[in-house]
Amino acid sequence: QLMINVDLSTKVMNKQTVYSILMDKFNRFDDTKQAQDASLKELVGQIVLTPYNNETYKILDIA
């Protein structure tokens, strides 16, 4: 008898790039500090997929 434990997980993919999200924030806010705060709030903790090596990375901080 063979038993298999399979952990299925799905990932929702966003077509926006990090660059486009950052540009959107900096175009939306007049104050640079507000744009930085909004960018940090939206991006930190997100997982991004790089097209050049198909690796995923978690955004921990933006410098």
C-alpha positions as CSV (number, residue, x, y, z in Angstrom):
1,Q,0.0,0.0,0.0
2,L,1.4,3.4,-1.0
3,M,0.2,6.6,0.6
4,I,1.1,10.1,-0.8
5,N,0.7,13.3,1.1
6,V,0.4,16.2,-1.5
7,D,0.5,19.8,-0.5
8,L,-1.3,21.8,-3.2
9,S,-0.7,25.5,-3.3
10,T,-1.6,28.1,-5.8
11,K,-0.1,31.5,-6.5
12,V,-2.0,34.4,-7.8
13,M,0.2,36.2,-10.4
14,N,0.1,39.9,-10.8
15,K,1.1,41.2,-14.2
16,Q,2.4,44.5,-12.8
17,T,6.1,44.9,-12.4
18,V,7.7,46.4,-9.2
19,Y,8.9,49.3,-11.3
20,S,5.4,50.1,-12.5
21,I,4.0,49.9,-9.0
22,L,6.8,52.3,-7.8
23,M,6.2,54.7,-10.7
24,D,2.5,54.7,-10.0
25,K,3.0,55.6,-6.3
26,F,5.5,58.4,-7.1
27,N,3.2,59.8,-9.8
28,R,0.1,59.7,-7.5
29,F,1.6,61.4,-4.5
30,D,3.2,64.9,-4.6
31,D,5.1,64.2,-1.4
32,T,8.0,61.8,-1.8
33,K,7.7,60.6,1.8
34,Q,4.1,59.6,1.2
35,A,5.0,57.8,-2.0
36,Q,7.8,55.9,-0.2
37,D,5.4,54.9,2.7
38,A,2.7,53.8,0.3
39,S,5.3,51.7,-1.7
40,L,6.6,50.1,1.4
41,K,3.1,49.2,2.6
42,E,2.2,47.6,-0.7
43,L,5.4,45.8,-1.6
44,V,7.0,44.6,1.6
45,G,6.1,41.0,2.1
46,Q,5.2,40.4,-1.5
47,I,6.8,37.6,-3.6
48,V,8.1,38.6,-7.0
49,L,9.0,36.4,-9.9
50,T,12.1,37.4,-12.0
51,P,11.7,36.8,-15.7
52,Y,15.5,36.3,-16.3
53,N,15.8,33.2,-14.1
54,N,12.3,32.3,-13.1
55,E,13.2,32.6,-9.4
56,T,10.9,34.0,-6.7
57,Y,12.1,36.4,-4.1
58,K,10.3,37.9,-1.1
59,I,10.6,41.7,-0.7
60,L,11.8,42.3,2.8
61,D,12.7,46.0,2.6
62,I,13.1,48.8,0.1
63,A,16.2,51.0,0.5
